Amino acid sequence: MSCVYQVETDEYGTYDVLQNEATGMRLRLRRHGAEMVSLARQTPDGTWRGFLYRDNETGAPASGWGNHATVMGYFLHRLLGEKTLYRGVEMRGGNHGFLRNFDFDAPTFDPGLSALTYLVPADRIPPGAYPLKVSLALSYHLLPDGVRVEFAFANEEPELDAHVSFGLHPGFTVTSVNAAEVLFPEGTYRRHWAPGNFLDGRVDTIEHAGGPMPFDKAALESSYLVELSGVPTRMFTLRDLDGGASVVLDFSEVPYCTLWSDGPSMICIEPCWGLPDSNPQKPFEMKDGIQIIPPRGALRAGFSIHVALETV
């Protein structure tokens, strides 16, 4: 791949940019939070078509959701009262954990893989945000038609299992939520109910033959939390019928996904390795969907986004 890496700045931050001139793909990442602010493809007339909500808009909007593709971890969604106990030690944090506000150092660039990797050394985890020595390498690999995002955790504790949940919260732009389609593969889905953003123990089992998602778009603002253990082929497609574009998400390694919208022109389809907190709350190490890393062990998982300028 003919991939070029550049660093850019504006009044809102520093950005790492990968661009493949041969395939016409471009990725722009803000170092604050290691967040994608643009995933774009070049059109035949040479202009760039962005696929993220507010693609490449780096300033805050006047209202509504202010992000593009939030990185979530070492927990995701919310903690009840913004705190929990992890093996008896208090852990605190706002929505989606500390990664979204972490100031990453410059990433390493691998030209062979067309990849940027951001590091969270265990000794730089903010006090009170997570009590164990667990480091993270977060990588973005530019693909000919999109990007692969990969999380690589390393548990540096010699005797203790480590527990984490994590994921990405990408918002995709659509001309209209009403006209857009979210296509689910065939399988058995388990919807976890979370009124007020906290699990209440209710789970619905949904047999789906494949096709448009089996959920009401009108309720996307309240989120759908969906378990994928009964779905053999986890390829999800978002079609912007009016805009002539599509996004295919390869969730082969993903155990859960969340669907959400905060407006008429955005749909979030989020890969999640974990679920929200419960009400009543469980200890962090017993949270539903929590991922376990053995002592001196590692956990590596990811997903990919593939974009096209014509619907599939």
Beta strands, then each sheet from edge to edge (+ up, - down):
strand 1: 3-10
strand 2: 13-20
strand 3: 25-30
strand 4: 35-42
strand 5: 48-50
strand 6: 69-74
strand 7: 83-86
strand 8: 89-92
strand 9: 108-110
strand 10: 115-120
strand 11: 134-143
strand 12: 146-155
strand 13: 162-173
strand 14: 181-184
strand 15: 187-192
strand 16: 203-208
strand 17: 211-212
strand 18: 224-230
strand 19: 235-240
strand 20: 245-250
strand 21: 256-260
strand 22: 266-273
strand 23: 291-293
strand 24: 298-308
sheet 1: 1+ 2- 3+ 4- 5+
sheet 2: 6+ 13- 22+ 21- 18+ 15- 16+
sheet 3: 6+ 13- 23+
sheet 4: 7+ 8-
sheet 5: 9+ 10- 11+ 12- 24+ 20- 19+ 14- 17+
end
